[in-house]
Amino acid sequence: MGVAGRSIYSSKRWERARFLTKRRDGFKCAQCGSRERLEVHHLRPVRERPDLAFDLVNLKTLCRACHAAETDKELGRAPNQAQSAWKSAVAELARPQRKDR
Ligand SMILES: [Zn+2]
């Protein structure tokens, strides 16, 4: 099973599915509309649903940045924006005041 994920990405079938997905999505990122560095994302990961690996219903065109963010989310280490904004606000407050100038 471990090898399945890799062989999908090097197959002709994937090449075609990828092209069809991008064409369906108008060759732009489904998230932000960017046309740069487009990649094709599996909504259900291949390791979970290998049967949907080439199913256009399971595929979405994303730019590199959105794809990376999406993958982070999947792996459960999504940077929580509210939380990181809070953290930097706290860090700002916690910064010692400089009195020597
Ligand atoms: Zn994007």
Boltz pocket constraint, residues with backbone or C-beta under 6 A from the ligand:
constraints:
  - pocket:
      binder: B
      contacts: [[A, 29], [A, 30], [A, 31], [A, 32], [A, 33], [A, 34], [A, 62], [A, 63], [A, 64], [A, 65], [A, 66], [A, 67]]
      max_distance: 6.0
